[in-house]
Each structure stands twice: as C-alpha cells, then as structure tokens.
Amino acid sequence: MENRSEKVSKNFFIEKQLSFIFSTLGYPETLFKFNTKLFISLEDFSYELTLPLIIQEKDYTYFWVDYKPQNFLSCFERGFISLARLVSNPLPFFGVITNLTEFILIDFYQGKTSKGNKEIIPPYGKIKTYPPGPPKPFNPEIETKILRLFLKGG
C-alpha cells in the first residue's frame, strides 16, 4: 500500500511525463489542467474520478488523458468512451489511455481507437484545425450500464 508521499511523488512523475509528451507535440503548457476531478452520480452510485491531464483551449477540450499503470489498456477503452459521453457536453475531441509506454487514442466523436506509442497523438498544429464532426449516436441507458461496470472495476 502506498503512503501519501509515495502517491504524491508518483502523481508528480506522471504529470511531468505527460507534460513532456504533449509539450514535445507542440501543446502549450498553459492548456494543461492536471488532476481534474470528475464527479459522477448515477441512480444508486456516486463516484469521484481524477483525470491526470485535460488539455483545453477556450471552448474546446482537445484531450482527456487517463493513466493506467498496467498493461492491456484495451479493457479500459469502452468505459472511457461511456464516461465522456455521459459526463461531458460537448465531448472532448480525443481520449488517451496510457501507461506511459503504450498509448490508446480514442476519437470520442466517432468511437474509433488507435493503439501505438506516443506518435499516434495528433500534434497541436493538426488538432487546432481538426473538425470532430457530429458525435456518433448512443443509447444513454446502455452507456450508463457500461460506465457503472467501468467505475466499479468490472
């Protein structure tokens, strides 16, 4: 079990790594919001989730970034899509799930994913002109069930 100082040190390391990755892709650090808390309340279930990084400029949220220390990041994709669909309006353009070695890029508008290393993340110059298009339709009841499983670790 981690003590508080180990957790703070680990979070600081993750922040620095994510900051470095996105800075090298041209993103200004003024757009970075670290450790943003999201409060989710479903009928019988409330949850607080912290995203290590959100990249936001004016009215546009470019990325929600989630860190998972384990391998097999694919098991988190669908829940992350449900989270974005139910909690945010408008949707962030993209989600990134990473263990700092592997990356999954999720287009929240189309529900499409790409896997690879950090090079799959679009650079700032491209994201500024990216037209996300209309969001893919979804069923809120199904998304709520998926989100509930995701948040409970199922």
C-alpha positions as CSV (number, residue, x, y, z in Angstrom):
1,M,0.0,0.0,0.0
2,E,1.4,3.4,-1.0
3,N,1.8,6.1,1.7
4,R,0.8,9.7,0.9
5,S,4.3,10.9,0.0
6,E,4.8,8.0,-2.4
7,K,1.5,8.7,-4.1
8,V,2.3,12.4,-4.4
9,S,5.7,11.6,-5.9
10,K,4.2,9.1,-8.3
11,N,1.5,11.6,-9.4
12,F,4.2,14.3,-9.9
13,F,6.2,11.9,-12.0
14,I,3.1,11.1,-14.2
15,E,2.3,14.8,-14.6
16,K,5.8,15.6,-15.7
17,Q,5.9,12.7,-18.2
18,L,2.5,13.6,-19.7
19,S,3.5,17.3,-19.8
20,F,6.7,16.4,-21.6
21,I,4.9,14.2,-24.1
22,F,2.3,16.8,-25.1
23,S,4.8,19.7,-25.0
24,T,7.0,17.9,-27.5
25,L,4.0,17.7,-29.7
26,G,3.6,21.4,-29.6
27,Y,0.9,21.8,-27.0
28,P,1.4,25.0,-24.9
29,E,1.6,24.1,-21.2
30,T,-1.0,26.9,-20.5
31,L,-3.6,24.5,-21.9
32,F,-2.8,21.7,-19.4
33,K,-5.1,21.1,-16.4
34,F,-3.7,18.5,-14.1
35,N,-5.6,16.2,-11.7
36,T,-9.1,17.3,-12.6
37,K,-11.8,15.6,-10.5
38,L,-14.9,14.4,-12.2
39,F,-17.9,13.6,-10.0
40,I,-20.3,11.0,-11.4
41,S,-23.6,10.4,-9.8
42,L,-25.8,7.6,-11.1
43,E,-29.1,6.5,-9.5
44,D,-27.6,4.2,-6.9
45,F,-23.9,5.0,-7.2
46,S,-21.7,8.0,-6.9
47,Y,-18.0,8.1,-7.8
48,E,-15.1,10.6,-7.9
49,L,-12.6,10.1,-10.7
50,T,-9.4,12.1,-11.2
51,L,-8.0,12.5,-14.7
52,P,-4.3,13.2,-14.6
53,L,-4.5,15.6,-17.6
54,I,-7.0,17.5,-19.5
55,I,-5.9,19.7,-22.4
56,Q,-8.4,22.5,-23.0
57,E,-8.3,25.8,-25.0
58,K,-11.2,28.3,-24.7
59,D,-14.3,26.3,-25.5
60,Y,-12.5,23.2,-26.9
61,T,-11.4,20.3,-24.9
62,Y,-8.9,18.5,-27.0
63,F,-7.9,15.6,-24.7
64,W,-8.9,13.7,-21.6
65,V,-5.9,11.7,-20.6
66,D,-6.1,8.8,-18.2
67,Y,-3.1,6.9,-16.8
68,K,-3.3,3.2,-16.0
69,P,-0.1,1.5,-14.6
70,Q,-0.9,-1.9,-16.1
71,N,-0.6,-3.5,-19.5
72,F,-3.6,-4.5,-21.5
73,L,-5.0,-1.0,-21.7
74,S,-7.7,-2.1,-24.2
75,C,-10.0,-3.2,-21.3
76,F,-10.5,0.5,-20.4
77,E,-11.5,1.8,-23.8
78,R,-15.2,1.3,-23.7
79,G,-15.7,2.6,-20.2
80,F,-13.7,5.7,-21.0
81,I,-15.9,6.3,-24.1
82,S,-19.1,6.0,-21.9
83,L,-17.6,8.3,-19.3
84,A,-17.0,11.0,-21.9
85,R,-20.4,10.6,-23.5
86,L,-22.3,10.8,-20.2
87,V,-20.3,13.5,-18.4
88,S,-19.2,16.0,-21.0
89,N,-21.1,18.2,-23.4
90,P,-19.6,19.0,-25.8
91,L,-17.4,15.9,-26.0
92,P,-13.6,16.2,-25.8
93,F,-12.1,15.6,-29.2
94,F,-10.0,12.7,-28.0
95,G,-9.2,10.5,-25.1
96,V,-5.8,9.0,-24.4
97,I,-5.3,6.0,-22.1
98,T,-1.6,5.3,-21.3
99,N,0.8,3.5,-19.1
100,L,3.5,5.9,-20.4
101,T,4.8,3.2,-22.8
102,E,1.7,2.2,-24.7
103,F,-1.0,4.6,-25.8
104,I,-4.6,4.2,-26.9
105,L,-6.1,7.2,-28.8
106,I,-9.9,7.4,-28.8
107,D,-11.8,9.6,-31.1
108,F,-14.8,10.3,-28.8
109,Y,-16.9,11.6,-31.6
110,Q,-16.6,8.5,-33.8
111,G,-15.8,5.9,-31.1
112,K,-12.7,4.8,-33.1
113,T,-9.5,3.8,-31.4
114,S,-5.8,3.6,-32.4
115,K,-3.1,1.8,-30.5
116,G,0.7,2.5,-30.5
117,N,3.3,4.7,-29.0
118,K,3.1,8.5,-28.4
119,E,3.3,9.2,-32.1
120,I,-0.4,8.3,-32.5
121,I,-1.3,11.5,-30.7
122,P,-2.0,14.3,-33.1
123,P,0.3,17.3,-32.8
124,Y,-1.1,20.7,-31.7
125,G,-1.0,22.1,-35.3
126,K,-3.3,19.4,-36.5
127,I,-5.7,19.4,-33.5
128,K,-6.3,23.2,-33.9
129,T,-7.8,22.5,-37.4
130,Y,-9.4,19.2,-36.6
131,P,-13.2,19.0,-37.4
132,P,-14.6,16.5,-34.9
133,G,-17.9,16.1,-36.8
134,P,-21.2,15.1,-35.3
135,P,-21.0,12.7,-32.4
136,K,-21.9,9.1,-33.1
137,P,-25.4,8.4,-31.7
138,F,-25.5,6.4,-28.4
139,N,-28.1,5.0,-26.1
140,P,-27.7,6.6,-22.6
141,E,-29.1,3.6,-20.8
142,I,-26.5,1.3,-22.3
143,E,-23.7,3.8,-21.7
144,T,-24.8,4.1,-18.1
145,K,-24.6,0.3,-17.6
146,I,-21.1,0.3,-19.2
147,L,-20.0,3.3,-17.1
148,R,-21.2,1.6,-13.9
149,L,-19.2,-1.5,-14.7
150,F,-16.2,0.6,-15.6
151,L,-16.2,2.6,-12.4
152,K,-16.8,-0.5,-10.2
153,G,-13.8,-2.2,-11.9
154,G,-15.9,-4.8,-13.6
